């Protein structure tokens, strides 16, 4: 079984990393969250990427995850 889980998280530099769980390096680093989500969907091959919240919303706060 392949690991389809993939995450999009904001880096301290302000860009976004696409990562697999327990990875040492990002699969991709992109300047916008939208571009990172698009790349994560390409890499997940049918899975739904989890995206880190970067601001407070009615549905959650930062450091929580949502499906893309």
PyMOL commands that set and color helices and strands:
alter all, ss='L'
color gray80, all
select helices_A, chain A and resi 33-44
alter helices_A, ss='H'
color red, helices_A
select strands_A, chain A and resi 7-10+16-19+28-30+50-52+65-67
alter strands_A, ss='S'
color yellow, strands_A
deselect
rebuild
show_as cartoon
